[in-house]
Amino acid sequence: MVTANSGTDPVGGNTADKVLFNIGGGTTTADLTRRNQSGLTVPVNSTVTQSIWLRSFDGVSTYNMQLVDSNSQQNNIVVTGAWQRFEVTT
């Protein structure tokens, strides 16, 4: 579930969206939630870098996550209470 404009963004505005991931609290690879960006058109043989700013909503919690690119390459990240910009290049 995504709630638009529900928190302070990286530059101090109020446009950060809150994303609630529906996981069962387990630790297996079957316990996951997936969010996709659709509608992106990339020319053939091109390199594209996408980025996303993330932090825990409460500003305290830490989460281990993966960003997966269009080639299914998994990029392990740690989301903390501080804003961080993560990039994926394909």
C-alpha positions, 0 to 999 in steps of 0.5 A, a space after each residue: 500500500 502506498 500513501 502519497 505525501 505522508 512524510 518529509 522528503 529528502 529536501 524538507 518538503 512534504 512529498 515523501 510517500 509511505 510504502 507499506 510492505 505486506 510481508 509475513 515477518 519471516 526470513 525466507 526468500 518466499 516472504 517478500 513484497 515486490 514493487 515495480 516501475 512500469 511504463 519505462 521505455 528504454 532504447 535497445 543497447 542503452 544503459 539506464 540508471 534509475 534511482 530511489 531515495 529511501 529511509 525507514 518511515 519512523 526514522 529509527 528502524 533498519 531494513 535489509 532489502 533488494 533492488 532488482 534490475 531489469 536483468 534480474 540482478 539483485 542489489 542488496 541494500 540496507 535502509 536506515 533512518 537517514 535518507 539515502 539514494 540508491 541506484 541501479 544501472 542496467 
